[in-house]
Amino acid sequence: MTDNASGNQNLMAVLAHATVFTGFLFPLIFWLIGKDQSSFADAEGKKAVNFGILVTLGYVAASVLGAIPFIGWLSGIVSAAVFVIAVIFGVQGAVTANRGAAYRYPVTIDLIK
C-alpha cells in the first residue's frame, strides 16, 4: 500500500477526531463513511463517536443547568469547559490519527464497540 492510500484511510479518522467538539453527529458521519475503508478508520471513528456522545451529554447538561433559577449562569461556564476540553482532546486525537497511531481519550463512554 502506498503512503497516499494510507493517508486517505487516515483522513476519515482524522476528521472524526477533529470534529468531536461539535458533539456526536459529525464524528458519526465520518465514521460511517470511513469504517469500510480501513480497520484503523473504523476503530478511531468509534472512539471519536463515543467521545462525541459524552460531549453532547455535556452540552445537554449545560443547557439543563441554564434552566435552573439562581444557578443558571453556570451554564455558560460548563458549556465553555466542555467545548475547550473537546477541542483539546479532538486536536490531540486528530494529530495522533494523522500519524497513523491509535488515540485513546482520557475520559469516554464506550457505547459503540
Phi, psi and omega per residue, in radians:
M1 nan 2.414 -3.124
T2 -1.453 2.870 3.119
D3 -1.091 -0.618 3.137
N4 -1.108 -0.745 3.113
A5 -1.127 -0.697 3.101
S6 -1.107 -0.716 3.120
G7 -1.112 -0.663 3.106
N8 -1.160 -0.644 3.107
Q9 -1.201 -0.608 3.129
N10 -1.299 -0.378 -3.042
L11 -1.016 -0.800 -3.126
M12 -1.136 -0.636 3.089
A13 -1.165 -0.739 3.120
V14 -1.095 -0.804 -3.133
L15 -1.144 -0.650 3.103
A16 -1.085 -0.779 3.116
H17 -1.198 -0.706 -3.057
A18 -1.186 -0.400 -3.098
T19 -1.823 0.198 -3.062
V20 -1.131 -0.420 -3.134
F21 -1.156 -0.287 -3.141
T22 -1.441 -0.164 -3.043
G23 1.992 -2.643 -3.052
F24 -1.698 -0.249 -2.988
L25 -1.144 -0.921 -3.131
F26 -1.156 -0.759 3.041
P27 -1.043 -0.628 3.103
L28 -1.095 -0.770 3.127
I29 -1.075 -0.834 -3.126
F30 -1.166 -0.601 3.082
W31 -1.163 -0.781 -3.140
L32 -1.103 -0.612 3.095
I33 -1.238 -0.729 -3.001
G34 -1.615 -0.223 -3.017
K35 -1.103 -0.491 3.127
D36 -1.553 -0.168 -3.133
Q37 -1.366 -0.679 -3.138
S38 -2.810 2.735 3.090
S39 -1.204 -0.511 3.105
F40 -1.138 -0.829 3.121
A41 -1.106 -0.616 3.111
D42 -1.128 -0.876 -3.101
A43 -1.142 -0.798 -3.114
E44 -1.229 -0.616 3.091
G45 -1.105 -0.706 3.100
K46 -1.074 -0.748 3.123
K47 -1.086 -0.743 -3.137
A48 -1.156 -0.709 3.113
V49 -1.121 -0.763 3.118
N50 -1.057 -0.764 3.105
F51 -1.203 -0.623 3.083
G52 -1.072 -0.616 3.067
I53 -1.116 -0.737 3.105
L54 -1.109 -0.714 3.100
V55 -1.103 -0.762 3.115
T56 -1.056 -0.741 3.090
L57 -1.076 -0.645 3.081
G58 -1.121 -0.735 3.095
Y59 -1.137 -0.701 3.111
V60 -1.135 -0.755 3.116
A61 -1.072 -0.688 3.106
A62 -1.129 -0.673 3.116
S63 -1.159 -0.736 3.105
V64 -1.121 -0.726 3.111
L65 -1.048 -0.607 3.137
G66 -1.153 -0.348 -3.137
A67 -1.529 -0.117 -3.106
I68 -1.550 2.179 3.141
P69 -1.054 2.575 3.081
F70 1.285 -0.470 3.104
I71 -2.080 0.131 -3.127
G72 -1.071 -0.439 3.129
W73 -1.109 -0.381 3.100
L74 -1.176 -0.307 -3.126
S75 -0.985 -0.759 3.139
G76 -1.124 -0.685 3.133
I77 -1.182 -0.781 3.139
V78 -1.126 -0.776 3.135
S79 -1.077 -0.758 3.116
A80 -1.131 -0.699 3.129
A81 -1.130 -0.749 3.110
V82 -1.081 -0.769 -3.136
F83 -1.065 -0.849 -3.101
V84 -1.108 -0.777 3.128
I85 -1.101 -0.729 -3.138
A86 -1.154 -0.683 3.114
V87 -1.140 -0.795 -3.122
I88 -1.061 -0.899 -3.116
F89 -1.204 -0.599 3.110
G90 -1.145 -0.723 3.099
V91 -1.153 -0.743 3.094
Q92 -1.050 -0.744 3.124
G93 -1.149 -0.710 -3.139
A94 -1.151 -0.741 3.133
V95 -1.140 -0.749 3.129
T96 -1.137 -0.760 3.127
A97 -1.155 -0.590 3.111
N98 -1.105 -0.552 3.085
R99 -1.376 -0.155 -3.141
G100 1.558 0.218 -3.141
A101 -1.815 2.684 3.120
A102 -1.330 2.526 3.105
Y103 -2.102 2.430 3.074
R104 -2.094 2.158 3.100
Y105 -1.209 2.420 -3.131
P106 -1.083 -0.585 3.139
V107 -2.315 2.195 3.123
T108 -2.828 2.940 3.007
I109 -2.110 2.378 -3.085
D110 -1.726 1.433 3.079
L111 -1.521 -0.624 3.109
I112 -1.807 2.127 -3.085
K113 -2.034 nan nan
